[in-house]
C-alpha cells in the first residue's frame, strides 16, 4: 500500500487541447478516492496518467516515495480494472487469475495460494475451470478484480468497471467493491460518471469539470456544501434546484415573490439560489411562501418527486406520499437550507457562522 500524490499535473494533446489543467491531489494510504464528472472532464485521462498509459505533459505523479513519471506501467506496482473486463477468452478463470503471476516467474506454490485466496474472497471457487464466455457479467467483473488482487499491488485503479452491467447488478457490485477495498486496505482510485456510484463508494470525491477540480471532499461535504453551481447540479439525484434571484436589502426575491432572508448579509444583486428537493415543504395552512404551479409528479413509492414552476423557473420537491397535492401549492423556503452562488462565477458564497453548512 502507498500514498499517491499528483502535483500540478497537466495533459496537453496535439493541437494545444488541454485535457487536464494543473490538477493536484494528495491521496492517503488506504484511501478510496473517486474521480467523478461528466464525459470529457479529464477523469479517465488523469487515471491513465497515474497508471502510465498516458504521458504527463507537466507536473509530477508519485506513488509512495517514488516519482513515476518516466516509469513503465509494469514498474509502477499498480493494478488496473477496466470497463471491458480485459479477460483472456481462451483461458479458464484460474488461468486468467494466474497469468500475470506466471509472467513474473513466481513460485507455483505462491501462485496457487494467491489464486485460491482471491477466488475465496470473490466467491469464484465454483467457476475456476470455466472460461469467460460461460460467466455472467458480474462474474467476469469479479475475475477482473481477482487479477488485480492476486498481484497485491500498492494501488488499485478502476476505470468505470461497472458501466457494462445492468442497474441491479451495479448496485450489488459496488457494495462488493467497497467491502473488498476496506478488507484489503489498498489505496484505490476509481473513475465514474455516475454520481450515485461515486457517493456510495468514496472516502473522498474529486469532482472534475473541464479538466479542473471543482471540489474535493467527503460525499456528504460535497452534497451539503457544494462549492459551485456545477457541483450542485451534478451531485445529487434529483439535482439541486438552482433559481435565478436577486438580493435586495437582505431579502432574496424571485421575480415579484419574496423567498426569504439572505443567509449571507453582505451579498446583494443578482445571485443563483440553490435548494435541495428534500428541503422543500408546502407552507403550513395560512402560512407564507411562494406559489408553485405543479406540472407533473413522479411516484417513487417511498417518496414522490413533484415538479413545478416558481415564477417561470423549474422547481422539484421530494415529498412524502402522505402530503396532499394540488395544481398550485404554496411552498415555504427555510433560510438555513439555502445555498447562494455568485451568478457570474457560479462559486458559492460562504455562509455566516450562525448558518454554517
N, C-alpha and C positions, 0 to 999 in steps of 0.2 A: 504493500500500500504506500501511497505517496501523495503529497500535495501537487497541485497543478497551478502554475502561475502564468497568466497572459499579461504582457506588459506592452501597452500601446501597439497592438497587433493590427497591421493593415494588409489588405489584399487588393492589388490593382491588376486588372486584366488588360490585355491589349486593347487599345482604343481609349485608354485612360478611364475605364469604368472602375470605380472604387466600390468593391463589394463589401468590404469590411473596413470601417473607418476608425482606427485607433482604439480598439477595444482592450480594456484592462479588467481582469477578473482574478481574484485570489480564491482558489478552491481548497478547502481544508482536507486533510487526510480523512478518508472515510465518508466524505460528504456526498450527497446526491444532488447534483445541480441539473436543472432542466433549462435548456435554451428554447425559448418559445417565441413565436412571432409568425406573421403571415408569410406566404410564399415569396421568395426573393429578398427576405430581410437579412440574409447572410448567415443564418444559424448553421446550415449544413456546411457551408464553406469554412466557418470557424471550427467546426468539429473535425473536418478533413485536414485542417492545418495542424490541429493537435495531434492527429493520427500520423501526419507526414505524407498524406495523399495529395496535399496541395502545398506548393511552396509559399513561404511567407515573404511578402514584399518588404516590409519593415516591421520592427518590433521583435519581441523575444517570447518564446514559449519554453517554460521549464517544467519538467516532471521530476519531482523530488528536488535534488540539488543540481541536476544536470540541465544545461541548456540544450534543447533537442532540435533546434532549427535545422541543422545540417545532418541529422541522423536519419537513416532509412527507417521506414515504419517497423521493420522487423527488429530494429535495435532499440526501440523506444519502450519496450516491455509494457505494451498496452494490448488489449483485445477488443475487437470491434464487432458489434452485432448489427447486421444490415437489415434493411426493409425487405429484401427479397430472399432472405434466409442464406443464400450462397452455399448450399449443400452440394456435395458430390453425388449425383443421381445414381452412379453405378456402385456406390459403396453402401454398406449397411449403416445403421445408426452407430454401432460400435466402431466401424471403420471411420466414419466421419469424426467421431469424438477423439479417436486415437491418432488421426492422420498428422496433425501438427506436432504431436509429441514424438512420433516416429521420425519426422523430418529433423527433429532436434537430436536424434540418436539417444533418446532417453532409455534407460534400462527397462526391459519388458515388464518386470515386476512393478516398477513405479507407474508405468503406463496403465497397467491393469488396475492398480489401486485408484489412480486418479479417475479413470473412466467409470469404475464401479461407484465411486463416491458421487460423481456428477450425476450418474444415472439414478442413484438413490434419491438425491436431493430433488431432481426434476421429475421423478416418477416415470422414468423411461426404461426401467428394467424389463418390462414385458415386451419392449419393442426393439431391443438391441440387435436382433437378427433381421429386422425389416429394412427395406430400402425406402428412401424418402417418398416415392410415389405411393406407398402403402400407408402413409401417415396423413392425419388431418393437418390443417393449417396451424392449429395450436401446438400439436406435437412437433411439427417441423420447427416452429419457433423455439420450442424447448431444446431441440437438438442444437440449433444455432447458439443458444445461450450456453449449452453444455460445452460446446467447442471453446467458448471464451473462458468458462470456469476452469476447465482442466489445465489451462495454461498457468493459472494462478498469477495473473498479471498485477502490475501496480495500479492499473486503472482500467475500467470498462468504459467504452464509448458506444452509445446506442444511437443509430441513425433511423428514426421513425420506425422502430421494429414492429409496431402493431398496426400499421396503416393498411396492411393487406387482409386483416382479419375482420369478421363481422362484428357488429356493435356489442353483442352479448359476450363474445369471446374476448374482445378487447378489455372489457371490464374485469373479467376473471384473470386475464394475463397480466394486466398492470398490477393487480394485487400480488400476484406471484413474483413479479419482478421486484416489487418494493420489499416484500418479505425476504427474498433471496439476498438482496443487496444489504439489508440490515444484518442478516445472519453472517454474511461473509465480511462485511465491513470494508468493502473495496470502494475507493474513490470512483465516482461514476458521473459521466456527463451524458445527458440524454437530450436528443433533439426531437421536437414535435411541433406541429402547428395547431394541435388540439389543446385548447386552454383548459378543458376539464381534466384531460390526462395530465397536463402539467401541474395543475393544482393538487391532484391526489398523490402524485409521485414525489414531488420535490421537497428537499430540505430548504432550498432557496431557488427562486425563479430568477432567470435573467431574461427580461423582456426586450426583444430586439425589434428595431424598426429602421429600415433603410440603411442597414449596415452599422447602426449605432445602438448603444444601450439606452433604453428609455428608463429602465428601473431595475434594481436588484433588491430582492427582499424575500422574506418568507411568504408562502402563499397568502396567508391572512393579512400580512402587511400590505402586499400589493393589492389585494382585494379591497381592503377597508380604507387604504390611503393611497390611491393611485396618484402617481407623480404627474400625469398629463392626461389630456383628453384621449390620446391614443390608448394608453394603458386602461383607462376607464372603460373605453368602448370594446377593448379586445378581451379583457379578463372579466369573466362572469357570464353566466347564462341564466336569464337574459342579460344583455349588455346593460350597463348603467345608462339611465336616461340622461341625455345631455340637452339642456334647454337654453336657448339664447335669451338673455335677460339684461337688465340694467340695474345699477345700484345708485339710488338717489337718497341722500340724507339718511344713510344707514339702512335703507329698506331695499329689498330685492323686488323688482317689478317685472312681470312678463306681460308685454302689451299693456292693457289697461288694468290688469289684475295685480294685486299685491301678494307676493309669495310669502314674505315674512322678513324678519330682521336678518341682516347680513352677518354671518359669524365672524367676519374679518372687518373690524371697524375702520381700517384705513383704505379699504377698497372702494372705488367709485367708478362710474362709467359703464361701458359695455363689458359684459362678462359671459361666461358659459357656466351654468349651474348644473351640477351632477347630483343625481339621487338614485339609489338602488331601488329596484322594483319592490323588494320586500320591506322597504322603509316607508312605503306609502299606505295610507289607510283612508277610507271615507271619513269625512268630518262627522263628529257626533251630531245628533239631531239638533238642529238650530245653531250649530257651531259655524265658525268662519272658515273659509277655504276658497279654492278656485274651482269653478265648474269645469268638468271634464266630460266631453261627449264620447261615449263608448262606441267604438266602431266594430270590434269583434272580440270574441272570447275563445281562449284555448283551454279546454278542460284536461287537466293532467292527473286527476284523481285526488292526490293529497292536497293539491293547490290548483288554482286556476289563474291563468295569465289574462288580464283584462287590458286590452289595447284601446287607446282612445286618443283624443286630441285636446291639447290645452293651448288656447289662443292660437290655433292653427299649427301647433307643433306636436309631434308624436310623443305619447307617454304610455309606458307599460307598468301595470301594477300586479304584484304577486299576492293574491288574496286567498283566504280560506274559502272553500265552497259553501261554508255556512253563512257568509256575508251576502245579503241580498243585493241584486244588481238592478240597475235602471239604465235607460238610454242616456241619461245625464246624471252625473254624480258630483257631489262637492267633495273635493279632496283637500285635506289639511297637510301642510308641509312642516316637519319638525326641523328647526334650525340646526340642531345638533347632528342631523343626518345629512346635511347639505355639504357638497364639495364645490368650491368656487375656483374656476380656472380663468386665467388670462385669455381673453378671446383672441388676441393677436398671436401669442406664442403657444397656447394650449397648455402651459405649465400651471400647476396647482398652487394657489396662494396658501401660505402657511396659516393654520388656524390660530386664533387666540388661545392662550393657555387654558382658559376655563372651558374651552370647547375642543380640546385636543382630541385628535382621532385615536 
